[in-house]
Amino acid sequence: MRFVHVADVHLDTSFAGRSESVRRRLREASREAFRRAVDLAIREDARAFLVAGDLFDGERLSFQTERFLLEQAHRLREHGITLVYATGNHDPGAPERGPRALAWPGNVHVVGDGTPRRIAIPDRDGRPVGFVTAVGHATSREPEDLSRRMPRPVGELPEVGLLHTQVHASPGADAHHAYAPSELGWLVRAGYDYWALGHVHLRQMLAEDPPVVYAGSLQGRTHAETGARGAYLVDLSDRGAPAISFRALAPIRWETVRVDGLQDADSLDRLERRVGAAWEAFRTREAVGPGTEWVLRVVLEGATPLWRELRREADLDVVARELREITGVLDLGVVADRVHPVVSVEEHRARPDVLGEVLRLAAAVRRGEERVPGLDPGDLAGIAGDDARALERYVQGLLRDVDGELAARLLGVEGGAR
Ligand SMILES: [Mn+2]
């Protein structure tokens, strides 16, 4: 059985806070990525198209998306491909109500509640080539481990489990709510040949035998969702040797480029040239082909003679607008809250004053030779528990690359920044 596995499509996300044209393009891109996944299924002669939840971002569904989805479902039907869609926390509930109440064609199975359904996947002649067992979220805050309700597979044909779940302790899970939580150990031993999962937007294989796989979001939606995004093409014809390949499909990529060492950038033109060069270097390193669109965030850091301008919103807007033109990206934002005046850290570190003492202490803490006296984990945001070693590492992390900022703040040269 060959199939395509997608997850977390989030159609009709609002993308609030961006210009109307960018928002429209981002919403189009989610549909475009979905269309490309359908193209892939048709081209590769897949028998099933699996959606592991969060097909929709919420209750609202645009006319455009409604027409689009039905069109894609019909394309799959024309090619004898079965679409199985298990709902997630963003699109929970039975298909009779809400955005899922579309006039789906007969090849579509929507599983919108917590009762597992085992669906036979036929070949072109109607003979089953495998089974997909799906279970959906009935509510937006499913507390139960739905995987425990799935029946133990039996028989000679490949069996796939389809589920929107937060697998306990999987990388990136912290960024998502623990809805329908499940245990990797149980999934591995449950008897399925492949677990098609959704919910955690970071693409990953949690296990290889059998494959337990998060497809990741089909099209990135925030700056936290970087890198290529797309679908998995899976072939279980040989149950002992599943063939799994990732296909990048998202037309838009989200990335962040950090630029520091701006001591010599003493004019708008020089600053923009530096950013332009960093952007070119990034694209060369990533070897992304033409045709990809970008939502880019440029983070300016460290010492720069332009620190005063870069903290003014109106000036930052000019930088963002000009950089958007120079780079030709779809959208671009500039973050510059870590820039500071140029001060000679080395010179100040050698002095016997308070600043010198602070700089020497910071360096010693980074090297692990000193601790910040009297520091209580309760005083720090971003760390839990009272493990002394973890606290030390955390503080060392905080003190990385801060000398210039420390010096600038203590010297008071930042006065009158706004
Ligand atoms: Mn999601």
Residues whose N, C-alpha, C, O or C-beta is under 5 A from the ligand:
A	BS01	MN	D8 D54 H199
